[in-house]
């Protein structure tokens, strides 16, 4: 017997935005921990920007590309759409990570009695 009802609709093309967002936040944290000493060693200002922005966007793009999201689009249009989606997820993840850090700093200030 089938466990699902024939009238149930399964959604197979849901965007993996949540997974890509969590992966961006984790990637930002790992890259900061690993690349911070290297970024301080390099004297070129754009090297940190390149390291901290390209890698999380690449991770989010890979998650989007490997998913079944927008497979119906032609390949160039799909790739551009996924790049834009990855950039938007990166920006949202960066803002969310900033808010998390600000909240942690605020509450640790309250714990110290300041």
BATORKOL-516708 format. One record per residue (C-alpha): residue in three letters; chain; x, y, z. Coordinates in steps of 0.2 Angstrom, whole numbers, plus 5000, padded with zeros to 4 digits. Layout:
{"ALA","A",{X,Y,Z}}
...
//
This chain:
{"UNK","A",{5000,5000,5000}}
{"UNK","A",{5006,5017,4996}}
{"UNK","A",{5008,5029,5011}}
{"UNK","A",{5004,5044,5001}}
{"UNK","A",{4987,5049,4995}}
{"UNK","A",{4983,5051,4976}}
{"UNK","A",{4976,5068,4979}}
{"UNK","A",{4992,5075,4988}}
{"UNK","A",{5003,5086,4977}}
{"UNK","A",{5022,5084,4980}}
{"UNK","A",{5032,5099,4978}}
{"UNK","A",{5048,5095,4970}}
{"UNK","A",{5055,5111,4964}}
{"UNK","A",{5056,5121,4980}}
{"UNK","A",{5071,5132,4981}}
{"UNK","A",{5085,5127,4993}}
{"UNK","A",{5086,5145,4999}}
{"UNK","A",{5087,5140,5018}}
{"UNK","A",{5101,5127,5014}}
{"UNK","A",{5111,5139,5004}}
{"UNK","A",{5109,5153,5018}}
{"UNK","A",{5115,5141,5032}}
{"UNK","A",{5129,5136,5021}}
{"UNK","A",{5134,5154,5017}}
{"UNK","A",{5134,5158,5036}}
{"UNK","A",{5145,5143,5040}}
{"UNK","A",{5156,5146,5025}}
{"UNK","A",{5159,5164,5031}}
{"UNK","A",{5163,5158,5049}}
{"UNK","A",{5175,5145,5043}}
{"UNK","A",{5183,5156,5030}}
{"UNK","A",{5185,5170,5043}}
{"UNK","A",{5193,5158,5055}}
{"UNK","A",{5205,5150,5042}}
{"UNK","A",{5209,5165,5031}}
{"UNK","A",{5210,5179,5044}}
{"UNK","A",{5229,5176,5047}}
{"UNK","A",{5232,5176,5028}}
{"UNK","A",{5221,5191,5026}}
{"UNK","A",{5232,5201,5039}}
{"UNK","A",{5248,5195,5031}}
{"UNK","A",{5243,5201,5013}}
{"UNK","A",{5244,5220,5011}}
{"UNK","A",{5232,5221,4997}}
{"UNK","A",{5215,5228,5003}}
{"UNK","A",{5204,5219,4990}}
{"UNK","A",{5211,5201,4994}}
{"UNK","A",{5200,5200,5010}}
{"UNK","A",{5185,5206,5000}}
{"UNK","A",{5188,5193,4987}}
{"UNK","A",{5191,5179,4999}}
{"UNK","A",{5176,5183,5010}}
{"UNK","A",{5164,5186,4996}}
{"UNK","A",{5168,5175,4982}}
{"UNK","A",{5169,5158,4992}}
{"UNK","A",{5151,5159,5000}}
{"UNK","A",{5143,5165,4984}}
{"UNK","A",{5152,5150,4975}}
{"UNK","A",{5145,5138,4989}}
{"UNK","A",{5127,5145,4987}}
{"UNK","A",{5128,5144,4968}}
{"UNK","A",{5134,5126,4969}}
{"UNK","A",{5120,5122,4980}}
{"UNK","A",{5107,5130,4969}}
{"UNK","A",{5115,5123,4953}}
{"UNK","A",{5115,5105,4959}}
{"UNK","A",{5096,5107,4965}}
{"UNK","A",{5082,5104,4953}}
{"UNK","A",{5077,5122,4954}}
{"UNK","A",{5073,5131,4937}}
{"UNK","A",{5079,5116,4927}}
{"UNK","A",{5065,5121,4914}}
{"UNK","A",{5075,5137,4910}}
{"UNK","A",{5088,5138,4896}}
{"UNK","A",{5105,5135,4903}}
{"UNK","A",{5112,5153,4901}}
{"UNK","A",{5096,5160,4909}}
{"UNK","A",{5097,5147,4923}}
{"UNK","A",{5115,5151,4927}}
{"UNK","A",{5112,5170,4928}}
{"UNK","A",{5096,5167,4938}}
{"UNK","A",{5106,5156,4950}}
{"UNK","A",{5121,5168,4951}}
{"UNK","A",{5109,5182,4956}}
{"UNK","A",{5100,5171,4969}}
{"UNK","A",{5117,5166,4976}}
{"UNK","A",{5122,5184,4978}}
{"UNK","A",{5105,5189,4986}}
{"UNK","A",{5107,5174,4998}}
{"UNK","A",{5125,5180,5002}}
{"UNK","A",{5119,5197,5006}}
{"UNK","A",{5105,5191,5017}}
{"UNK","A",{5117,5179,5026}}
{"UNK","A",{5129,5193,5029}}
{"UNK","A",{5116,5204,5036}}
{"UNK","A",{5110,5190,5047}}
{"UNK","A",{5127,5185,5053}}
{"UNK","A",{5130,5204,5057}}
{"UNK","A",{5114,5204,5067}}
{"UNK","A",{5119,5188,5077}}
{"UNK","A",{5136,5195,5081}}
{"UNK","A",{5128,5212,5086}}
{"UNK","A",{5115,5203,5098}}
{"UNK","A",{5129,5192,5105}}
{"UNK","A",{5140,5208,5109}}
{"UNK","A",{5125,5217,5116}}
{"UNK","A",{5120,5203,5127}}
{"UNK","A",{5137,5199,5133}}
{"UNK","A",{5138,5218,5138}}
{"UNK","A",{5123,5215,5148}}
{"UNK","A",{5130,5200,5157}}
{"UNK","A",{5146,5210,5161}}
{"UNK","A",{5135,5223,5170}}
{"UNK","A",{5138,5238,5158}}
//
